[in-house]
Amino acid sequence: MSYQDYDAADFAADASFQSWVQRTDEAAARFWEQYAAAHPDKREVLREAQMMVRSLRFHAIEVDPADMDAVKAAIDGVLDTEDRKKNRHSLVRRMLIGTAAAAAVIAAVLVMRGPAEADMLTLRTGFGETTTLKLHDGTEVWLNANSSIRYPLRWKSGDVRRVELQGEAFFKVKHAPQGLHPRFVVHTALTDVEVTGTAFNVYHRHDSAAIALEEGSVTAGGKHMQPGDLLQQSALGTSLIQSPDGGFSSWMKKRVVIRDGTLATVALRMEDIYGRRVRFGKPSLASLPFTGSAAMDQPELLLKAVCTVHNLKMREENDTIILE
């Protein structure tokens, strides 16, 4: 079978293609970038295949049969009955379904079996995907696109409930679950967010973090937060301000919202959420102001709004969007 006959699942299963997506082989990267440029008719298929590889990236594992019931329960918490009924395609397509739940649950099922890693699960979302998860203690988690959460299969009564986050997620923490520790900690590489029972959004990308508190109270960055507070951390320091209404949880309503940002903000959001690179014909364009929103499944509308507001033109070059 030639590459011309490949569909997204075929590309995703190709070892050379996987090396390109995972940036582990320069020769493969050169080949596939040249192939993509020479076959514009395959652009959407290649993009879907890239999403498959990113979403289903995992390590070799050994699963303790005694854990399988709990793992199956985790699957049921992510895939609803209707999705399972509709899913009647090949194995790879069943993993994807075109929704975050199906793509991300495969990563969640994979239990890393090292001495210090036993009973730990990792749930990942691909670009443009979101999903939900209910933890062992009843805490609910909404995971944004291109994000991951690492959490234990179950907590012991004396353990602080701790999870690790990369990217962005909204948490609705179960307050003082029976038989478990009352403290709940969300760990990122930049800060820890400690709560007992509350609802809040945590963002951590590009060496900056933002915690927006919706209800309850949290402690983060050495500061005690009240509902409506927004704590921001970066190399420039820490600030505590009032959060814009709905600005940091709009993605849960399937909307991308940018308030008082710049075109550089738009470019960063497009790369973080959709894996699409945006570049500017002139460096000065990056600092132009922008406020706007679009449905999460229509990111092109956000770019069209940018072009309309600032009278710009948009074109694609080697899978990069150029604004000029």
PyMOL commands that set and color helices and strands:
alter all, ss='L'
color gray80, all
select helices_A, chain A and resi 3-5+8-13+15-21+26-38+40-55+65-78+81-86+91-96+100-109+250-253+263-274+283-287+299-310
alter helices_A, ss='H'
color red, helices_A
select strands_A, chain A and resi 111-112+120-124+131-134+140-143+148-152+161-172+184-187+192-195+199-205+208-215+218-220+223-225+229-234+237-242+255-262+277-280+289-295+314-317+320-323
alter strands_A, ss='S'
color yellow, strands_A
deselect
rebuild
show_as cartoon
